[in-house]
Amino acid sequence: MTVKGLLAGVPHAAHIHVDGMGTCPTAAAATNLNGHIAISTTDGMKSYGMIGPSLTTSGDTSPASALAVTRFPVGSSYQYSRTITVNNDVASNIRAGKAVIVVHGIDYDGSGKFTNVLGPSELDPKLPQVATAPALCGTLKAMPSKGAATG
Ligand SMILES: [Cu+2]
């Protein structure tokens, strides 16, 4: 996974989300967060579903590591590569086009850091909402069993 355009110097939680519609939220998903209009992680879950595997850099990759902020990539742009084993539910979601990668952590107020501008995260009130709000999103496409058509 290659990402760019993120807030520098902070960890970005990332997950494969499953059991939703397999889509990314539009602006219509935004709600009032501490007086500002933005999309929280739970606002986006109608589109991309629940947290499945956590795309950590080391150790556990289960949903239990969803907010393991010391084990996610840090920075504005990076390449992430890791081989992980997923359960049957996640594999089924990937095959069905209903698995979505979401990278979290936004600079809502342009301050260059995570602030409390949007209040606390609904996932963990010890974290600011900006740290868990979705930043990047993309639906996974499964490789056809006989390989991808290229040209
Ligand atoms: Cu996520």
py3Dmol code that shows the C-alpha trace and the ligand (Angstrom):
import py3Dmol

protein = """\
ATOM      1  CA  MET A   1       0.000   0.000   0.000  1.00  0.00           C
ATOM      2  CA  THR A   2       1.355   3.381  -0.969  1.00  0.00           C
ATOM      3  CA  VAL A   3      -0.104   6.416   0.755  1.00  0.00           C
ATOM      4  CA  LYS A   4       0.506  10.138   0.494  1.00  0.00           C
ATOM      5  CA  GLY A   5      -1.033  13.378   1.647  1.00  0.00           C
ATOM      6  CA  LEU A   6      -1.344  12.437   5.306  1.00  0.00           C
ATOM      7  CA  LEU A   7      -0.423  14.547   8.329  1.00  0.00           C
ATOM      8  CA  ALA A   8       3.315  14.150   8.969  1.00  0.00           C
ATOM      9  CA  GLY A   9       4.849  13.035  12.237  1.00  0.00           C
ATOM     10  CA  VAL A  10       1.899  11.144  13.665  1.00  0.00           C
ATOM     11  CA  PRO A  11       0.820   7.488  13.526  1.00  0.00           C
ATOM     12  CA  HIS A  12      -1.975   6.572  11.152  1.00  0.00           C
ATOM     13  CA  ALA A  13      -4.147   3.650  12.195  1.00  0.00           C
ATOM     14  CA  ALA A  14      -5.153   1.579   9.190  1.00  0.00           C
ATOM     15  CA  HIS A  15      -7.489  -1.359   8.848  1.00  0.00           C
ATOM     16  CA  ILE A  16      -9.269  -3.572   6.414  1.00  0.00           C
ATOM     17  CA  HIS A  17     -12.915  -2.806   7.103  1.00  0.00           C
ATOM     18  CA  VAL A  18     -15.492  -5.494   6.342  1.00  0.00           C
ATOM     19  CA  ASP A  19     -19.208  -6.305   6.403  1.00  0.00           C
ATOM     20  CA  GLY A  20     -20.323  -2.929   5.056  1.00  0.00           C
ATOM     21  CA  MET A  21     -21.274  -1.887   1.539  1.00  0.00           C
ATOM     22  CA  GLY A  22     -17.685  -2.046   0.296  1.00  0.00           C
ATOM     23  CA  THR A  23     -17.633   1.656  -0.466  1.00  0.00           C
ATOM     24  CA  CYS A  24     -16.042   4.820   0.857  1.00  0.00           C
ATOM     25  CA  PRO A  25     -18.208   7.464   2.521  1.00  0.00           C
ATOM     26  CA  THR A  26     -19.169  10.583   0.602  1.00  0.00           C
ATOM     27  CA  ALA A  27     -19.453  14.054   2.093  1.00  0.00           C
ATOM     28  CA  ALA A  28     -23.078  13.204   2.867  1.00  0.00           C
ATOM     29  CA  ALA A  29     -21.831  10.927   5.681  1.00  0.00           C
ATOM     30  CA  ALA A  30     -20.431  13.871   7.622  1.00  0.00           C
ATOM     31  CA  THR A  31     -21.976  14.800  10.947  1.00  0.00           C
ATOM     32  CA  ASN A  32     -21.551  17.563  13.508  1.00  0.00           C
ATOM     33  CA  LEU A  33     -18.414  16.811  15.523  1.00  0.00           C
ATOM     34  CA  ASN A  34     -17.788  19.338  18.270  1.00  0.00           C
ATOM     35  CA  GLY A  35     -19.403  22.030  16.133  1.00  0.00           C
ATOM     36  CA  HIS A  36     -17.597  21.103  12.928  1.00  0.00           C
ATOM     37  CA  ILE A  37     -18.824  19.054   9.990  1.00  0.00           C
ATOM     38  CA  ALA A  38     -16.618  16.021   9.409  1.00  0.00           C
ATOM     39  CA  ILE A  39     -16.731  12.264   8.934  1.00  0.00           C
ATOM     40  CA  SER A  40     -15.913  10.174  11.985  1.00  0.00           C
ATOM     41  CA  THR A  41     -14.965   6.529  11.781  1.00  0.00           C
ATOM     42  CA  THR A  42     -18.429   5.414  12.835  1.00  0.00           C
ATOM     43  CA  ASP A  43     -20.023   7.831  10.336  1.00  0.00           C
ATOM     44  CA  GLY A  44     -18.096   5.970   7.640  1.00  0.00           C
ATOM     45  CA  MET A  45     -19.006   2.495   8.854  1.00  0.00           C
ATOM     46  CA  LYS A  46     -22.318   2.498   6.952  1.00  0.00           C
ATOM     47  CA  SER A  47     -20.174   2.500   3.821  1.00  0.00           C
ATOM     48  CA  TYR A  48     -17.013   0.585   4.704  1.00  0.00           C
ATOM     49  CA  GLY A  49     -18.196  -1.565   7.587  1.00  0.00           C
ATOM     50  CA  MET A  50     -16.599  -2.704  10.792  1.00  0.00           C
ATOM     51  CA  ILE A  51     -12.922  -2.857  11.681  1.00  0.00           C
ATOM     52  CA  GLY A  52     -11.373  -6.128  10.546  1.00  0.00           C
ATOM     53  CA  PRO A  53      -7.629  -6.738  10.364  1.00  0.00           C
ATOM     54  CA  SER A  54      -5.396  -3.974  11.716  1.00  0.00           C
ATOM     55  CA  LEU A  55      -2.580  -3.082   9.320  1.00  0.00           C
ATOM     56  CA  THR A  56       0.072  -2.790  12.011  1.00  0.00           C
ATOM     57  CA  THR A  57       3.817  -2.793  11.400  1.00  0.00           C
ATOM     58  CA  SER A  58       4.502  -5.615  13.884  1.00  0.00           C
ATOM     59  CA  GLY A  59       2.731  -8.017  16.191  1.00  0.00           C
ATOM     60  CA  ASP A  60      -0.990  -8.640  16.335  1.00  0.00           C
ATOM     61  CA  THR A  61      -3.146  -7.706  13.321  1.00  0.00           C
ATOM     62  CA  SER A  62      -6.544  -8.463  14.841  1.00  0.00           C
ATOM     63  CA  PRO A  63      -9.277  -5.870  15.489  1.00  0.00           C
ATOM     64  CA  ALA A  64      -7.938  -5.810  19.070  1.00  0.00           C
ATOM     65  CA  SER A  65      -5.013  -3.791  17.686  1.00  0.00           C
ATOM     66  CA  ALA A  66      -7.300  -1.277  15.979  1.00  0.00           C
ATOM     67  CA  LEU A  67      -5.896   1.611  18.002  1.00  0.00           C
ATOM     68  CA  ALA A  68      -2.405   0.280  18.748  1.00  0.00           C
ATOM     69  CA  VAL A  69      -0.964   3.678  17.892  1.00  0.00           C
ATOM     70  CA  THR A  70       2.636   2.669  18.609  1.00  0.00           C
ATOM     71  CA  ARG A  71       2.466  -0.032  15.909  1.00  0.00           C
ATOM     72  CA  PHE A  72       1.101   1.890  12.916  1.00  0.00           C
ATOM     73  CA  PRO A  73       3.145   3.675  10.247  1.00  0.00           C
ATOM     74  CA  VAL A  74       4.044   7.306  10.962  1.00  0.00           C
ATOM     75  CA  GLY A  75       4.269  10.044   8.373  1.00  0.00           C
ATOM     76  CA  SER A  76       2.724  11.895   5.478  1.00  0.00           C
ATOM     77  CA  SER A  77       3.639   9.335   2.858  1.00  0.00           C
ATOM     78  CA  TYR A  78       4.902   5.800   3.145  1.00  0.00           C
ATOM     79  CA  GLN A  79       4.809   2.384   1.644  1.00  0.00           C
ATOM     80  CA  TYR A  80       3.331  -0.383   3.743  1.00  0.00           C
ATOM     81  CA  SER A  81       3.841  -4.021   2.987  1.00  0.00           C
ATOM     82  CA  ARG A  82       3.054  -6.945   5.231  1.00  0.00           C
ATOM     83  CA  THR A  83       1.787 -10.448   4.661  1.00  0.00           C
ATOM     84  CA  ILE A  84      -1.059 -11.313   6.981  1.00  0.00           C
ATOM     85  CA  THR A  85      -3.420 -14.248   7.272  1.00  0.00           C
ATOM     86  CA  VAL A  86      -7.088 -13.314   7.314  1.00  0.00           C
ATOM     87  CA  ASN A  87     -10.056 -15.337   8.546  1.00  0.00           C
ATOM     88  CA  ASN A  88     -12.774 -16.747   6.294  1.00  0.00           C
ATOM     89  CA  ASP A  89     -15.093 -13.792   6.861  1.00  0.00           C
ATOM     90  CA  VAL A  90     -12.448 -11.296   5.772  1.00  0.00           C
ATOM     91  CA  ALA A  91     -11.478 -13.463   2.781  1.00  0.00           C
ATOM     92  CA  SER A  92     -15.134 -13.651   1.729  1.00  0.00           C
ATOM     93  CA  ASN A  93     -15.439  -9.878   2.009  1.00  0.00           C
ATOM     94  CA  ILE A  94     -12.335  -9.382  -0.156  1.00  0.00           C
ATOM     95  CA  ARG A  95     -13.639 -11.786  -2.823  1.00  0.00           C
ATOM     96  CA  ALA A  96     -17.031 -10.053  -2.807  1.00  0.00           C
ATOM     97  CA  GLY A  97     -15.545  -6.569  -3.199  1.00  0.00           C
ATOM     98  CA  LYS A  98     -16.737  -5.604   0.273  1.00  0.00           C
ATOM     99  CA  ALA A  99     -13.371  -5.155   1.977  1.00  0.00           C
ATOM    100  CA  VAL A 100     -12.155  -1.572   2.246  1.00  0.00           C
ATOM    101  CA  ILE A 101      -8.818  -0.258   3.424  1.00  0.00           C
ATOM    102  CA  VAL A 102      -9.191   2.823   5.593  1.00  0.00           C
ATOM    103  CA  VAL A 103      -6.256   4.911   6.810  1.00  0.00           C
ATOM    104  CA  HIS A 104      -7.126   7.173   9.718  1.00  0.00           C
ATOM    105  CA  GLY A 105      -5.891  10.485  11.091  1.00  0.00           C
ATOM    106  CA  ILE A 106      -6.672  13.915   9.648  1.00  0.00           C
ATOM    107  CA  ASP A 107      -5.404  17.465  10.085  1.00  0.00           C
ATOM    108  CA  TYR A 108      -8.879  19.001  10.180  1.00  0.00           C
ATOM    109  CA  ASP A 109      -7.773  22.442  11.381  1.00  0.00           C
ATOM    110  CA  GLY A 110      -4.571  22.633   9.353  1.00  0.00           C
ATOM    111  CA  SER A 111      -2.516  22.964  12.528  1.00  0.00           C
ATOM    112  CA  GLY A 112       0.044  20.360  11.543  1.00  0.00           C
ATOM    113  CA  LYS A 113      -0.782  18.158  14.510  1.00  0.00           C
ATOM    114  CA  PHE A 114      -3.584  16.159  16.063  1.00  0.00           C
ATOM    115  CA  THR A 115      -5.740  18.571  18.102  1.00  0.00           C
ATOM    116  CA  ASN A 116      -9.051  18.349  19.933  1.00  0.00           C
ATOM    117  CA  VAL A 117     -10.825  20.538  17.352  1.00  0.00           C
ATOM    118  CA  LEU A 118     -13.339  17.735  16.688  1.00  0.00           C
ATOM    119  CA  GLY A 119     -13.543  16.575  20.309  1.00  0.00           C
ATOM    120  CA  PRO A 120     -12.731  13.069  21.549  1.00  0.00           C
ATOM    121  CA  SER A 121     -12.791   9.957  19.394  1.00  0.00           C
ATOM    122  CA  GLU A 122     -15.916   7.851  19.698  1.00  0.00           C
ATOM    123  CA  LEU A 123     -13.645   4.802  19.507  1.00  0.00           C
ATOM    124  CA  ASP A 124     -11.494   5.802  22.483  1.00  0.00           C
ATOM    125  CA  PRO A 125     -12.156   9.072  24.330  1.00  0.00           C
ATOM    126  CA  LYS A 126      -8.481   9.238  25.277  1.00  0.00           C
ATOM    127  CA  LEU A 127      -7.693   9.867  21.603  1.00  0.00           C
ATOM    128  CA  PRO A 128      -8.755  12.976  19.691  1.00  0.00           C
ATOM    129  CA  GLN A 129     -11.397  12.484  17.002  1.00  0.00           C
ATOM    130  CA  VAL A 130      -8.936  13.727  14.374  1.00  0.00           C
ATOM    131  CA  ALA A 131      -6.644  10.762  15.130  1.00  0.00           C
ATOM    132  CA  THR A 132      -9.299   8.181  14.267  1.00  0.00           C
ATOM    133  CA  ALA A 133     -11.348   9.972  11.594  1.00  0.00           C
ATOM    134  CA  PRO A 134     -10.930   8.408   8.148  1.00  0.00           C
ATOM    135  CA  ALA A 135      -8.320  10.042   5.931  1.00  0.00           C
ATOM    136  CA  LEU A 136      -7.884   7.657   3.001  1.00  0.00           C
ATOM    137  CA  CYS A 137     -10.155   4.913   1.739  1.00  0.00           C
ATOM    138  CA  GLY A 138     -10.173   2.375  -1.047  1.00  0.00           C
ATOM    139  CA  THR A 139     -12.011  -0.826  -1.851  1.00  0.00           C
ATOM    140  CA  LEU A 140      -9.872  -3.943  -2.302  1.00  0.00           C
ATOM    141  CA  LYS A 141     -10.237  -5.780  -5.581  1.00  0.00           C
ATOM    142  CA  ALA A 142      -9.571  -9.512  -5.461  1.00  0.00           C
ATOM    143  CA  MET A 143      -7.173 -10.993  -8.005  1.00  0.00           C
ATOM    144  CA  PRO A 144      -9.085 -13.239 -10.414  1.00  0.00           C
ATOM    145  CA  SER A 145      -8.299 -16.920  -9.823  1.00  0.00           C
ATOM    146  CA  LYS A 146      -6.562 -17.204 -13.200  1.00  0.00           C
ATOM    147  CA  GLY A 147      -4.658 -13.952 -12.765  1.00  0.00           C
ATOM    148  CA  ALA A 148      -5.368 -10.392 -13.754  1.00  0.00           C
ATOM    149  CA  ALA A 149      -5.801  -9.396 -17.373  1.00  0.00           C
ATOM    150  CA  THR A 150      -2.994  -7.002 -18.224  1.00  0.00           C
ATOM    151  CA  GLY A 151      -2.114  -5.133 -21.349  1.00  0.00           C
TER     152      GLY A 151
END
"""
ligand_1 = """\
1
CU
Cu -10.187 1.641 10.239
"""
view = py3Dmol.view(width=600, height=400)
view.addModel(protein, "pdb")
view.setStyle({"model": 0}, {"cartoon": {"style": "trace"}})
view.addModel(ligand_1, "xyz")
view.setStyle({"model": 1}, {"stick": {}})
view.zoomTo()
view.show()
